[in-house]
Amino acid sequence: MADSKVNDILVFLSVVETGSFASAGRAFGLSRSTAGKAVARLEDRYGIRLLNRTTRAISLTEEGQRLFHQGQAIQAAIVAADTSMAGADGVPSGTLRIAAPDALGRRLLMPVVRRFLKQWPEVRFEISFSDTVSRIIKDGFDLAVRVGVTSPDGSLISRTLMTDRPVLCASPAYLKDHDPPKTIDQLSAHDLLQFSSVGQRQVWSLQDATGFWSNAPGRVRLRLDSAEALREAALSGMGIALLPIVLVKDDLKIGSLVQVLPDVKRGEVPIIALYPHKRFLEPRVRRFIDMLAAELSGR
């Protein structure tokens, strides 16, 4: 039947986009085996192999690539029809899956999520707060918020939500036991707290009053893959950290953290939204990005 064939094609598209039968099944409320049977039915119907399967990966055959491109046109037409029937802007509904960094995500996203849920009762959220970078399409996310990313791959669209100015900071207790540095070079006598994730280590690039940029010296005695954990380490007097101002502005205001080398420039860091490149973006994704951008641009 035509309708079942279309459903199987949509499942097939999801398998290719996520790289996983299990993830594709979840997107449609199906089990892994049911998603696999949908692809098997297409292969039986057409008498061709659509996917090369190994224990580690799934790849398209030549015939599978052809069906994938044709299936995308079908998917776009369905989305366009839904959008048209719901009105020019569309009514947000369904599940919005978001990946965001832990500490910043909680502070920036949750107030907007509360407003969005109140305004659009047919929307549900699934949010992963983690400083580990997710594979947006493969892991089945509609949207990711990233810090410092400026050039995503061609399958993603980026939109800058705001820019942040990181600050060097330490607790009053730490600065009482260590002479506060007056120049970048004097950081060499201090304990630095730095971010590290998936083998990529943070490097502090700082600009002095003469305009000269240099990498900060110092003893990096603690590396963490969580910005919130770095903040807590700084608060407990373990060293000097470089953290987003949006994350520590309240600590600086009440004095639990003190800015170090305030005249040294650290540059601005973009906070961006990343989402899959689609001709028709689902109303729930488009409306949430717009609300998030409007909220954060004022900061």
Secondary structure by P-SEA (a helix, b strand, c coil): caaaaaaaaaaaaaaaaaccaaaaaaaacccaaaaaaaaaaaaaaacccccccccccccccaaaaaaaaaaaaaaaaaaaaaaaaaccccccccbbbbbbccaaaaaccaaaaaaaaaacccbbbbbbbcccccccccccccbbbbcccccccccbbbbbcbbbbbbbbbcaaaaaaccccccccccccbbbbbbbcccbbbbbbbbcccccccccccccccccccaaaaaaaaaaccccccccccccaaaaaaccccccccccccbbbbbbbbbcccccccaaaaaaaaaaaaaaaac
